[in-house]
Amino acid sequence: MSNLLHLKCKALEGADAMGPNEVRSHLAQVSGWHLNEGAIEKTFSFKNYHETIAFVNALAWIAHSEDHHPELAVSYDRCVARFNTHSVGGISLNDFICAAKADALVAFLA
């Protein structure tokens, strides 16, 4: 995961999505993320709404700085984050870069 943390998302217009083997290989680098309907997804759990929203706000800042934005489902004590890359019609390295940064964010907030 540490390698992914040091990468920046890149514009991928016209590039190909990762193939299944490449997705599986990258999933092994990010703990707790899984493939779900064409995206990588993880549920983050928190003690309360305040912690959940703090995570959402910080993840929004990361997503903005990377110009790669997740789908988020937010509730009282959890947030489900989903990443895929619309410009390639599937999953790309950008998704794993942001997944690694979301994981590092949780470690930082703990």
Wavefront OBJ file of the C-alpha trace (Angstrom):
o trace
v 0.000 0.000 0.000
v 2.837 2.425 0.741
v 3.705 2.615 -2.960
v 0.129 3.605 -3.779
v 0.228 6.359 -1.146
v 3.041 8.127 -2.962
v 1.314 8.127 -6.354
v -0.941 10.830 -7.761
v -4.036 10.220 -9.876
v -3.636 10.972 -13.577
v -6.091 11.804 -16.323
v -6.935 8.553 -18.087
v -9.253 9.646 -20.894
v -9.021 7.024 -23.631
v -7.077 4.516 -21.498
v -8.222 0.957 -20.858
v -9.685 -0.296 -17.597
v -7.705 -2.840 -15.593
v -8.279 -6.457 -16.423
v -9.532 -8.918 -13.782
v -6.052 -10.225 -12.885
v -4.688 -6.721 -12.433
v -7.668 -5.761 -10.257
v -7.126 -8.849 -8.064
v -3.434 -8.050 -7.738
v -4.160 -4.491 -6.633
v -6.934 -5.576 -4.248
v -4.282 -7.554 -2.380
v -2.519 -4.227 -1.682
v -5.495 -2.518 0.010
v -6.953 -4.146 3.096
v -10.700 -4.679 3.300
v -11.547 -3.442 -0.198
v -13.513 -5.736 -2.475
v -14.949 -5.756 -5.964
v -18.662 -4.925 -6.159
v -20.540 -4.294 -9.388
v -17.676 -2.762 -11.336
v -16.160 -0.758 -8.486
v -13.925 -1.299 -5.502
v -15.745 -0.755 -2.243
v -15.108 -0.637 1.480
v -17.229 0.090 4.533
v -15.567 2.294 7.139
v -17.045 2.124 10.656
v -16.909 4.876 13.276
v -18.076 5.503 16.833
v -20.572 8.234 15.976
v -21.848 10.665 13.385
v -19.214 13.289 14.160
v -16.371 10.866 13.383
v -18.136 9.670 10.249
v -18.558 13.205 8.930
v -14.956 14.094 9.819
v -13.840 11.156 7.658
v -16.196 12.147 4.828
v -14.949 15.741 4.847
v -11.297 14.699 4.885
v -11.880 12.136 2.129
v -13.643 14.821 0.086
v -10.517 16.985 0.377
v -8.314 14.100 -0.766
v -10.676 13.321 -3.650
v -10.643 16.957 -4.725
v -6.839 17.138 -4.595
v -6.585 13.926 -6.654
v -9.445 14.959 -8.982
v -10.890 11.479 -8.504
v -14.169 11.287 -6.645
v -15.859 8.337 -4.930
v -19.482 7.474 -4.455
v -20.199 7.731 -0.738
v -23.088 6.295 1.250
v -23.080 7.981 4.651
v -24.988 6.969 7.769
v -24.635 7.566 11.500
v -21.635 5.333 12.204
v -20.316 4.238 8.819
v -19.454 5.317 5.326
v -19.339 3.070 2.286
v -16.815 4.356 -0.252
v -16.868 3.141 -3.860
v -14.296 3.982 -6.496
v -14.335 3.339 -10.223
v -13.111 5.355 -13.174
v -15.856 6.518 -15.494
v -13.417 7.696 -18.182
v -12.105 4.133 -18.669
v -15.403 2.357 -18.063
v -14.079 0.302 -15.174
v -11.405 0.188 -12.515
v -8.050 1.966 -12.831
v -4.928 2.608 -10.807
v -6.525 5.910 -9.695
v -9.128 3.921 -7.743
v -6.449 2.058 -5.813
v -4.449 5.217 -5.169
v -7.518 6.804 -3.566
v -8.401 3.611 -1.693
v -4.922 3.554 -0.138
v -5.235 7.219 0.803
v -8.653 6.599 2.395
v -7.142 3.779 4.457
v -4.234 6.007 5.533
v -6.737 8.706 6.479
v -8.555 6.331 8.843
v -5.258 5.353 10.436
v -4.446 9.051 10.889
v -7.864 9.868 12.405
v -7.722 6.935 14.850
l 1 2 3 4 5 6 7 8 9 10 11 12 13 14 15 16 17 18 19 20 21 22 23 24 25 26 27 28 29 30 31 32 33 34 35 36 37 38 39 40 41 42 43 44 45 46 47 48 49 50 51 52 53 54 55 56 57 58 59 60 61 62 63 64 65 66 67 68 69 70 71 72 73 74 75 76 77 78 79 80 81 82 83 84 85 86 87 88 89 90 91 92 93 94 95 96 97 98 99 100 101 102 103 104 105 106 107 108 109 110
